[in-house]
Amino acid sequence: MKLDWVQGLRGIAVLLVVLTHGRFFLDGTPNEGLATMLFLPGAMGVDLFFLVSGFIMVYTTRHAGGPRDAALFAAKRFARVWPAYAVVTMAWIFIKRDGFWFFADAGRLQELFTSLAFLPVAPHDPPFFGLVFPLAWTLAFEMYFYLVFGLSMLAGSRRWLALAGWMLLTLVALPLMAGGPTLDVRQHLALDFGYLHLVSNPIVWEFVAGMAAGLLYLDPRVRFPNAGLAWQAVVCSAGFVLWWGWSGAGGFHGPAGWGWPLALMLLALAIASKTVTLRMPGWLTWVGNVSYSMYLTHFLGQVVLTRWLDQHSLHTRSWNEVYLALLLAIPLASASHWLLERQLGGWTRRKLVLLVDRWLPAPPVPEGPDVIKMANVAP
């Protein structure tokens, strides 16, 4: 069962990110400072995505466990994320990174293969890590989280203990031996292996906070005693997020920046939703459904839009171009969702699930008492 309020949060998160990048249309103009003040805090949409991911993974796998469930989880996550990402990365190369000339350089090819594997290209540039497609840094963290979360499912009933142990090892013990730990996502630790910079980055705590919210949501004992307290929690937590972000108190990604107020808001919404109905507008739920595609394609759309405006002498560097960028993001997301997520990703998912069924077949369904009775009276 889909939680509409969660889809609404996804929709809000991606719209914030689109507007954050839309501010670039006003760079170098008298409105640049105002655009930065209004739209830069919208980058917290990324932190909200991470929190929601942790929550959703707990909710959707609450009955899962064992090798088959872990393999199915990995297949579905890979099929959802990687095919669309690979296509958009290639589109970015041809639109922004010199096209075919990009592939003539061996160093760039190495960067491409590293990026497609969600490995840091520039390990000492956290949290962005220099991937070929600039927005892919968030996907590198997502895929790492999916990998660890999927492996924890192999532990069965001890999955949460195993996951907690891993997070303490990588986010506390490992940084402690390398100059940390800190809550600064731009930390520079003394680590030789590049991927460890991603593994130990404190932004991973946001996935952990999302999982904690998910576990509390599933606990029937945790709830507000009445609707009044539930609505107070919703309004106050959301209002605090707005103040924290747009007052400048937050400042940047990470649990010590935009993350912790968002985590409190997610928890408040989750617990409140057990007492009151959190209704979301249909259009916002739709945006949440296509949020991954919108995240992937909106930056491409803004680059193409800028070139088109330049070619037709329409580039005014004004607020109306921010509006056009937001408008363009809608059909791009719709087309990408259908073509890349549902068609290409759906095809990939079906093929991978078939492989899982072949290597790890589902256990036979036990016969019910009615079937046994019918077998006994059959002639």
Buried (B, 14 or more C-beta within 10 A) or exposed (E): EEBBBBBBBBBBBBBBBBBBBBBBBBEEBEBBEEBBEBBBBBBBBBBBBBBBBBBBBBBBBEEBBBEBBBBBBBBBBBBBBBBBBBBBBBBBBEBBBEEEEBEEEEEBEEBBEBBBEBBBBBBEBBBBBBBBBEBBBBBBBBBBBBBBBBBBBBBBEEBEEBBBBBBEEBBEEBBEEBEBBBBBBBBBBEBEEBBBBBBBBBBBBBBBBBBBBBBBBEEEEEBBEEEEBBBBBBEEBBEBBEEBBBEEEBBBBBBBBBBBBBBBBBBBBBBBBEBBEBEBEEEBBBBBBBBBBBBBBBBBBBEBBBEEBEEEEEBEBEBEBBEBBBEBBBEBBBEBBBBBBEEBBBEBBEEBBEEBEEEBEEEEEEEEEEEEEEEEEEE
